[in-house]
Amino acid sequence: MPTMDPRTGVLHYDPEYATPGYTIFTPLGLPNTYLINMQGEIVHSWDLPNDVGNYAYLLENGNLLAAIRTEEGPARLPAAGGHLIEYDWDGNIVWEHVDHAQHHDFRRRDNGNTVYIGWELLDKKTEESVPGGMPGTEHEDGIYADFIREIDKDGNTVWEWHAATDMDMNQFPLSPVVKREEYAHANTIFPCPNGDMIINWRYNNTMARIDRESKKISWFLNDTGYGQHHDVQELENGNILFFANGANTFMFGPENGSRVVEIDPKTNEEVWSYQGTPPRSFMSWFISGCQRLASGNTLICEGLWGRLFEVTPDGKIVWDYTSPIIMDKPHPAYTHNNCIFRGNRYAANSKEIAGRLPALD
């Protein structure tokens, strides 16, 4: 059993301004997903066959969709998944798909199809054309590049996109401080309502929207000032929300901390942001995420510290939780840590929860 740290849990809760609901998270390195109430009490959980590639979340039918780490994918690349599994509320498997190349993110589209990111090994000629990165730091296999794949419920590929052939990599070179193991370390795939895909790459500081029909990049933001980013998503108002890690040198201790930022994609100008006071009081140089809640508040996952907290539009913290679940077994990346990749909040009357857990005051 994982160690429970009594110094953690819900550290602050302002019921007048917080958005009531249930919050889901999966401790990295452990084979369990937890759903907690506003008091931080575990009200439901799922046991998984292995630790996750990164996270799990609830579908509108109340089922859990998770990416489970397999051993057959590329060696020593981070956030490998490989086995997509859908569980019902009681933990029974109702759907699964194996692609050992899958990593980081995956989403169920409204039409029932599933979209995910994967790795593919480049041929030597293409590998030599990959721009940027630190020379001589290729993976032992060469260089892996990202693809996006959409499958139907039977596992048939209905659409795919490949960074190596469907975009101009020279327009978005790898950062000079990252290894040439991957082009370019995608960590987010977000299917837009019209079928377009938003993808986020950490190693070239680029987020982009891909037109479904033409497969061309129709919008992008490439800005090293955000220090790499995660969980890029389109909001209902058409703006883009993301977690700006602030890891300008891909090392610990960025000077200005992390931020959560909302931009207008028509101008790429910021319209809202949250930053700690002082700035370094909020910092996660890797992983992490954000969710705009129906109340207008924002749920933030400060992944490095296993922290989930909610802020109002004016930056007031109204709910603050740190996971007490510590990975206390040997693990390639997360031993002695309580890291969380991403968290989500669901209202008690939402499609994901309604009738399965008590209503909240």
C-alpha positions in Angstrom: 0.0 0.0 0.0 1.2 3.5 -0.7 2.3 5.7 2.2 -0.2 8.2 3.4 1.4 11.5 4.5 -0.7 13.2 7.3 0.7 16.6 6.5 -1.2 16.8 3.2 -4.9 16.6 2.2 -7.2 19.6 1.9 -5.2 22.6 3.3 -7.8 25.2 2.4 -11.5 25.2 1.4 -13.7 28.2 1.0 -17.2 26.7 0.3 -18.6 30.1 -0.6 -16.4 30.5 -3.7 -15.2 27.0 -4.5 -17.0 25.0 -7.2 -18.6 21.9 -5.6 -17.8 18.6 -7.2 -15.7 15.5 -7.2 -12.0 15.6 -8.3 -10.2 12.7 -10.1 -6.5 12.0 -10.1 -4.0 9.2 -10.6 -0.7 9.2 -8.6 2.1 8.7 -11.1 3.8 5.3 -10.7 0.9 3.7 -8.9 -1.9 1.5 -10.3 -4.8 3.3 -8.8 -7.2 6.2 -9.8 -9.0 8.1 -7.0 -12.1 10.3 -6.9 -12.2 12.6 -3.9 -14.8 15.0 -2.5 -14.3 18.6 -1.5 -13.0 17.4 1.9 -10.3 15.3 0.2 -12.0 12.0 1.2 -11.7 9.2 -1.3 -15.2 8.3 -2.4 -14.4 5.9 -5.3 -11.4 4.3 -6.8 -10.3 2.0 -9.6 -7.6 -0.6 -9.5 -5.5 -0.8 -12.6 -3.3 -3.6 -14.0 -0.2 -1.4 -14.0 0.7 2.2 -13.5 -0.7 4.6 -16.0 1.1 6.2 -18.9 0.1 9.5 -17.4 -3.6 9.7 -16.2 -7.2 8.6 -16.4 -10.4 10.5 -16.6 -14.2 10.0 -16.6 -16.3 9.8 -19.8 -19.8 11.1 -19.9 -21.2 7.6 -19.5 -19.5 7.4 -16.1 -16.8 5.0 -17.3 -13.1 5.5 -16.7 -10.7 5.8 -19.7 -7.1 5.1 -18.8 -3.8 4.5 -20.6 -1.8 1.7 -18.9 1.9 1.4 -19.3 3.2 -1.6 -21.2 6.7 -2.8 -21.5 6.9 -3.3 -25.3 7.2 0.3 -26.4 10.4 2.3 -27.0 12.8 2.0 -24.1 13.4 4.9 -21.7 11.1 7.4 -23.2 8.8 9.1 -20.7 5.1 8.8 -20.2 4.7 5.6 -22.2 1.2 4.1 -22.2 0.4 1.4 -24.7 -2.8 -0.2 -23.4 -6.0 1.9 -23.5 -8.7 0.5 -21.2 -12.2 1.7 -20.6 -13.7 0.5 -17.2 -17.3 0.8 -16.0 -18.0 2.3 -12.6 -17.5 -1.0 -10.9 -14.1 -1.7 -12.5 -15.2 -4.1 -15.3 -13.4 -3.7 -18.6 -15.8 -2.7 -21.4 -13.3 -1.7 -24.1 -9.6 -1.9 -24.7 -7.0 -1.2 -27.4 -3.3 -2.0 -27.5 -0.8 0.2 -29.3 2.6 0.0 -27.6 3.6 3.3 -29.3 0.9 5.3 -27.5 2.2 7.9 -25.0 1.1 10.8 -22.9 -2.4 11.8 -23.9 -5.6 10.2 -25.3 -9.2 11.4 -25.7 -12.6 10.0 -26.5 -14.4 12.1 -29.2 -18.1 12.8 -29.1 -18.6 10.3 -32.0 -17.2 7.5 -29.9 -13.8 7.4 -31.6 -10.6 7.5 -29.6 -7.7 9.8 -30.4 -4.2 9.4 -29.0 -0.5 10.4 -29.5 2.1 7.8 -30.4 5.8 7.5 -31.3 7.3 6.3 -34.6 11.0 5.7 -35.3 12.3 7.9 -38.1 14.4 6.4 -40.9 18.0 7.6 -41.0 17.6 10.1 -43.8 14.6 11.8 -42.0 16.5 11.6 -38.7 19.4 13.7 -40.2 16.9 16.4 -41.2 15.5 16.9 -37.7 16.4 20.5 -36.7 17.8 21.6 -33.4 18.5 19.8 -30.1 21.9 18.9 -28.6 24.1 17.2 -31.1 24.9 13.6 -30.3 22.0 13.0 -27.9 19.9 10.8 -30.1 18.0 7.8 -28.6 19.8 4.5 -28.9 17.3 3.6 -31.6 17.6 6.9 -33.4 15.0 9.7 -33.2 11.3 9.1 -32.6 8.6 11.5 -33.9 5.0 12.0 -32.9 1.9 10.9 -34.7 -1.8 11.4 -34.0 -4.1 8.4 -34.5 -7.9 8.3 -34.4 -9.5 4.8 -34.1 -13.1 3.6 -34.1 -14.6 1.3 -31.4 -13.2 -1.7 -33.3 -9.7 -0.3 -33.3 -9.7 0.6 -37.0 -7.7 3.7 -37.9 -10.0 6.4 -39.4 -7.6 9.3 -39.4 -3.9 10.0 -38.6 -1.3 12.6 -38.9 2.5 12.4 -38.8 4.9 15.2 -37.7 7.6 13.8 -39.9 5.6 14.0 -43.1 2.6 16.3 -42.5 4.5 19.4 -41.2 7.6 21.4 -41.9 9.8 20.5 -39.0 12.3 23.2 -39.9 9.7 25.8 -39.0 9.7 24.5 -35.4 13.2 23.3 -34.5 13.9 21.5 -31.2 15.1 23.7 -28.3 18.9 23.8 -28.2 18.8 22.5 -24.6 16.9 19.3 -25.2 18.0 15.9 -26.3 17.5 14.7 -29.9 15.6 11.6 -28.8 12.2 12.8 -29.9 10.6 15.3 -32.2 9.1 16.9 -30.3 7.7 15.3 -27.1 4.0 15.9 -27.5 2.1 15.9 -24.2 -1.4 17.0 -25.2 -3.9 16.0 -27.9 -7.2 17.9 -27.8 -9.9 17.1 -30.4 -11.9 20.3 -31.3 -15.7 20.0 -31.9 -15.2 20.5 -35.6 -12.7 17.6 -35.8 -9.5 19.7 -35.9 -6.7 18.6 -33.4 -4.7 20.8 -31.1 -1.4 19.3 -30.2 1.3 20.5 -27.8 5.0 19.9 -28.1 7.3 20.5 -25.1 10.7 20.2 -26.8 10.1 22.9 -29.3 7.8 25.2 -27.2 5.0 24.9 -29.8 1.3 24.4 -29.7 -0.6 24.0 -32.9 -4.0 23.5 -34.4 -4.2 20.9 -37.2 -6.9 21.2 -39.8 -8.6 17.8 -40.1 -9.2 18.0 -43.9 -6.0 19.4 -45.1 -3.8 18.2 -42.3 -2.1 21.6 -42.4 -1.3 23.7 -39.3 -3.9 26.4 -39.3 -2.8 28.1 -36.1 0.3 27.9 -33.8 2.0 29.6 -30.9 5.7 29.3 -30.6 7.1 31.2 -27.6 10.0 30.1 -25.5 9.0 32.7 -22.8 6.4 30.2 -21.5 9.1 27.8 -20.7 7.4 24.8 -22.3 3.8 23.9 -21.6 1.2 21.2 -21.0 -2.6 20.6 -21.2 -3.3 23.0 -24.1 -7.1 23.2 -24.7 -9.7 25.2 -26.5 -12.3 26.8 -24.3 -16.0 27.3 -25.2 -15.3 30.9 -25.9 -12.7 29.9 -28.5 -9.7 30.9 -26.5 -6.8 28.6 -25.6 -6.0 27.7 -22.0 -2.7 26.0 -21.0 -0.2 25.4 -18.2 3.0 27.3 -18.8 5.7 25.3 -16.9 8.4 28.1 -16.9 11.2 25.5 -17.4 13.3 27.6 -19.8 16.4 25.6 -19.3 14.6 22.3 -18.7 16.1 22.3 -15.2 14.8 22.8 -11.7 14.2 26.2 -10.3 12.8 28.5 -13.0 13.2 32.1 -11.8 9.6 33.2 -12.4 7.7 30.0 -11.5 4.8 28.5 -13.5 1.6 30.1 -14.8 -1.7 29.1 -16.2 -2.5 31.3 -19.2 -5.5 32.0 -21.4 -4.9 33.5 -24.8 -7.0 34.7 -27.7 -5.8 32.7 -30.7 -6.8 35.4 -33.1 -4.0 37.6 -31.7 -2.0 35.2 -29.4 -2.4 37.8 -26.7 -3.0 36.9 -23.1 -6.5 37.6 -21.8 -6.1 36.0 -18.3 -3.3 34.3 -16.3 -2.6 33.0 -12.9 0.8 33.2 -11.2 1.8 32.5 -7.6 2.6 35.3 -5.1 5.6 35.3 -4.9 6.0 33.7 -8.3 8.2 30.8 -7.1 5.4 29.7 -4.7 3.7 28.1 -7.7 6.1 26.1 -9.8 6.1 22.7 -11.6 8.8 22.4 -14.2 7.2 19.4 -15.8 3.8 17.6 -16.2 0.8 19.6 -14.8 -2.5 20.9 -16.2 -5.6 23.1 -15.8 -9.4 23.0 -16.2 -11.8 25.9 -16.6 -14.8 25.1 -14.4 -18.4 26.0 -15.1 -18.3 28.6 -12.4 -15.5 30.5 -14.2 -12.9 29.3 -11.6 -9.9 27.3 -12.8 -8.7 24.0 -11.3 -4.9 23.7 -11.5 -2.7 20.7 -11.2 0.7 21.6 -9.9 2.0 18.2 -10.8 5.5 18.2 -9.4 4.1 18.6 -5.8 1.0 16.4 -6.3 -1.1 19.6 -5.7 -4.6 20.3 -7.0 -6.0 23.8 -6.3 -8.8 26.0 -7.5 -8.6 29.8 -8.1 -11.2 32.4 -8.9 -10.8 34.7 -12.0 -9.1 37.3 -9.7 -6.6 34.7 -8.5 -8.0 33.9 -5.1 -7.3 30.3 -3.9 -10.6 28.8 -2.8 -9.7 25.1 -2.6 -6.2 23.6 -2.0 -5.4 19.9 -1.9 -2.0 18.1 -1.9 -2.1 14.3 -2.5 -1.0 12.3 0.6 -0.3 9.3 -1.6 3.4 8.7 -2.0 5.0 6.3 -4.4 7.1 4.2 -2.0 8.1 1.4 -4.3 11.0 1.3 -6.8 10.0 3.0 -10.0 12.0 4.4 -13.0 10.7 7.9 -12.5 8.5 8.5 -9.4 9.9 6.7 -6.4 9.3 8.8 -3.2 7.1 11.3 -5.1 3.4 12.2 -5.1 3.4 13.6 -8.6 0.1 14.0 -10.6 0.0 14.6 -14.3 -3.5 16.0 -14.6 -6.7 16.3 -12.5 -10.4 16.9 -13.4 -13.4 18.2 -11.4 -16.9 16.9 -12.1 -20.1 18.4 -10.7 -22.3 16.0 -8.7 -25.1 16.4 -11.3 -22.8 16.0 -14.3 -23.2 13.2 -16.7 -20.0 11.6 -15.4 -21.2 11.5 -11.8 -25.0 11.9 -11.6 -26.7 9.1 -9.6 -23.4 7.4 -8.7 -22.4 9.6 -5.8 -24.3 11.9 -3.4 -25.3 15.4 -4.4 -23.2 18.1 -2.7 -24.4 21.1 -0.8 
